[in-house]
């Protein structure tokens, strides 16, 4: 019997997404081998929340925290010193929101950004901070540096922060495939963080995976551990939030323009986004895949430490404000029936199962938005496979 799992997770943040996960807890044809096949998975997850994308307004403000009913620990002499690089951007704002929501203790916090943003005021947990210009000397006495300013900035200033003794959590793609730097999703491979400790004066760099990879692996890894995935086929339906706050604003503007019978303004994307879907806007490579799709392939191999798993992805941009969705088809090396797969997912860290066939209720981006967990539904056997192979 083939099991088709549909995983629903909320959207992930733009390219410079911070892994909220770091702080959260928290070939043969399919029928030619003895493998299980989890046919279709659909996952939705908030990319701003998971990768610490960005929310509208000033989510890091005390007022926002009060609206959420959050009591924060905030300033504490026993906490680490923190620097947020790219604090004025969408992901930087989400970094602050994550720190706030996690009651993360800190003895001091630096707000760092480009020279253009230096001098701006940033409110955080009842205090007003002045944004400082990022320099190589910004990391003296910093224990944790959260980077969300793009790959070139990470490459230039990340090593400086490490040399100063900081633990760097980098949300860009700059170091993801460096064999000496751990690529971490805490619910998936927390062991990769072994030996990294805050406050001992020894710096280290931790890379945060691509948002789509995080969503897929939070949902697929529990099943992979149970029956070993032979092949994974992923189709993504990615929200505007994955391209940043400016893309979200453009989608909203275009929607108003199209409804008013006006031509859409296209600054972020080269074509109309409102009421349209198109192939992910990442560059297309010689093999016909785009960079976003190949990130999912390569990052899965690294995080699972297993390059034998066959992975293919198709990434699509959809006119949803935030929360990515994914359809995931898993083929296994050993049988895995539908009921067992569902039970495994119900007990998996970082996963919430929404799978009500009677009411036709499954995960949606709206439900997943502003939540940490990857919502999973449409769990079913793959009827194109004989036996419990997918």
Beta strands, then each sheet from edge to edge (+ up, - down):
strand 1: 3-4
strand 2: 10-12
strand 3: 37-38
strand 4: 42-46
strand 5: 75-85
strand 6: 106-113
strand 7: 121-124
strand 8: 127-130
strand 9: 132-133
strand 10: 144-147
strand 11: 167-170
strand 12: 182-184
strand 13: 204-208
strand 14: 229-238
strand 15: 277-279
strand 16: 310-318
strand 17: 324-332
strand 18: 351-353
strand 19: 355-356
strand 20: 361-362
strand 21: 374-377
strand 22: 380-381
sheet 1: 1+ 22-
sheet 2: 2+ 4+ 17- 3+
sheet 3: 2+ 4+ 21- 18-
sheet 4: 2+ 4+ 17- 14+ 16+ 15-
sheet 5: 9+ 6+ 5+ 10+ 11+ 13+ 12+
sheet 6: 7+ 8-
sheet 7: 19+ 20-
end
